[in-house]
Amino acid sequence: MQRCNLTRLDVGFLEAVNMTAYDTLDNLKSAALSRVWAAGTSGELDAIETEYLGRKGELTQMLRSIGALPPDQRKDFGQALNLAKNQLAEAIARRRDELGDREISAALKNEAVDVTMPGRFFQIGGSHVLVDTLKKIKDIFIGLGYEIFESPEVELYDYNFAALNYPEEHPAQDEHMSFYITDDILLRTHTTAFQHRVMKNRKPPMRACTLGKCYRVDAVDATHGHTFHQVDCFAVGRGITMADLKGTLHTFASAMFGKNVDVRFRPDFFPFVEPGAEVAVTCTICDGRGCNVCKGSGWLELAGAGMIHPNVLEGAGIDSEEYTGFAFGFGVERMPMLMYGINDLRLFMDSDLRFLRQF
Ligand code: DAH
């Protein structure tokens, strides 16, 4: 039998094709029901529901067009329509339950956690190789009775140069090309700048140490950087001699490199010490036999050092007749470079995880 869309119900038309409104309703209902049972997803089911029972749905339209029937047929046909509507709604609800169950179990299956799979590891950070080195150095000096100070990286010209006995415009400053913030303020070029800050606020005896960043204007390459780390230490007291300096550096170097090393002093010049020395220790790579790291000499240059210049002590209000002191300072990067065979200074500041993860 031909299907007829009753939204365009026209009794005259129905009579003409010899089809009653009941037949049309029956056809519509069975078509709708078979579509409901065939629906594969709840989305499809929703679409079918709207198509038949929605505000503009086919069955809803049919209900609205009852008025077009002769009055004596309206009641019965209305009842038949409502019955069909309820049957359809019931079928949709049942199918929705079925599909819902199926969809939930499919989702559960899809999203199931396989507890036997290996987990995803969190990336756990570690301390930077320079931080480790600084800590090791710090621990050794604390063990030797040094007090650790923090000192500003943005420093006064006076503490960085003048108080350290640098005459104005002295050529020794050329090695320390600075980043100036004003004429009087600069990024410290060496940690030695902390000496005066401590000396003028303390009374001897004192043993002081600081560690941190320093800055110099320098073209960056494998062995030069604008930012690097230094350690600076000094001791002031009665009767302190160069033997104390030598003993201290020997103890430090042996603790740092984990073996007994010799210490060599050669004269050097720094405005804030007199006499001044360049300190070298037995090459830890070849134990002094000579290798390419120590360039065949058997020695590694470690630090600058000396007896604190009387002008520096006096400038801090310390009587240089009564007290003497020694001081030394060295670069930090050089230590891990030697210990791990690192050949490029830039690696320390690059934040390249492939480098950092090796330590
Ligand atoms: N501050 C010097 C530099 O950066 C190193 C140094 C030399 C520090 C002698 C000292 C010292 O404390 O006594 O080149």
Boltz pocket constraint, residues with backbone or C-beta under 6 A from the ligand:
constraints:
  - pocket:
      binder: B
      contacts: [[A, 189], [A, 190], [A, 191], [A, 192], [A, 231], [A, 232], [A, 233], [A, 270], [A, 272], [A, 273], [A, 277], [A, 303], [A, 304], [A, 305], [A, 306], [A, 326], [A, 327], [A, 328], [A, 329], [A, 330]]
      max_distance: 6.0
